[in-house]
């Protein structure tokens, strides 16, 4: 039986029909003792002394933290506290994550079923070195780690979830634009992005140029898109620490929600509530740029189906994101065979191994947390109220049979809630309860290693920011006051703030 967590009164009032299902049912949760709860409250208190690092701050993933290595493999290490007998599962999951799939029919029966239309041939193609993707810099550069989500408005919402904003996949092209096709199948089209440079002048006269993107679709192969189509660009996020984020108690995430800004601080985070593809009930969304997936397993299964067109236990259609109007795609060869791999292209054990791998990609240790400039940047981070959304630390659930994630003090710098980021960052496409201006607070751990791992320094959901200062200057809405504080800082303070972020 899953543990039923006591939820905040405010949420019980706001979400009466779903309050009894917003728990951690997907994890083997064990109860905390009153003594543990008291100790946790003390540990999670905000810092008051910025002359030295906090205890355990240099280990952002708790005991699962791995040492930092100075190569592109810094995000590809396993949880440091992983028992030896589980390392083979991690390696097998890694093999499946890196596996290149081929179109059916093929002599490689264990690796066919790709597409027929798709965005990538392997998980690793999007999450290269388990890091974040990037937008193409030229028209010729492949768009493997970035794509467009597609949807149209719909009037039907699931029962019992207040403020749900229903959408449907675009009727011809589905839930995302696939820009590759198996032999004999035309790609759906090509995402286009055009940038306008927008100068922003800081208080000290420094001018920073931001690039404002406009997205479109070239060469749509299956006819015009719906006139009400909503396009949302996405780049693949980094993979580290996902199992630890999944293990943060749901009740603690929900307790931070303040949808009516009752405390008057201008921050009004809201939980995204989604229908679980695995359990069929409303669950707290945690993963994806708009918190549209509740678990690592569901996020992985959705990527197999949407990005690669591979059937799996949660998405058994071998045609992936193909729509009924794409008849050749629907009727094309697939890799499902009776008696082989549960009749699925990605069977249950394979999905479980990829899930285990994804849960256990370790967070690297902090760099230079005691550096005076870094400590000054940390103080500025808190003074600017950045920590109101990028909540530095949490303690994970005590878990049975998941020692790597169990009862760890972690430093992900996120509240996993939705926040209105203003019109500048809006994609104007809702997802479950997330509006067109709301985004999940992105975790910041490992952000300073982005260029080392991924070979670029692009940030935000669509990679428009070319460095961390640009990312901050795109913040609006609930984060506008924090942005204005940064804009008013002298150059030395801005540099300290960025140094702190790069140390994470």
Secondary structure, 3 states (H helix, E strand, C coil): CCCCCCCCHHHHHHCCCCHHHCCCCCCCEECCCHHHHHHHHHHCCCCCCCCCCCCCCCCCCHHHCECCCCCCCCCCCECCCCCHHHHHHHHHHHHHHHCCCECCCCCCCCCECCCCEECCCCHHHHCHHHCCCCCCCCCCCCCCCEEEEEEEECCCCCCCCCCCCCEECECCCECECCCEECCCCCCCCEEEEEEEEEEEECCCCCEEEEEEEEEEEECCCCCCCCCCCEEEEEECCCCCCHHHHHCECHHHHHHCCCCCCCCCCCCCCECCEEECCCCCCEEECCECCCCCECCHHHHHHHHHHHHHCCCECCECCCCCCCCCCCHHHHHCCCCCECCEHHHCCCCHHHHHHHHHHHHCECCECCCCCCCHHHHHHHHHHHHCCHHHCCCCCEEECEECCCCCCCCCEECCCCCCCEEECCHHHCCCCCECCECCCEEECCCCCCHHHHHHHHCCCCECCCCCECCHHHHHHCCCHHHHHHHHHHHCCCHHHHHHHHHHHHHC
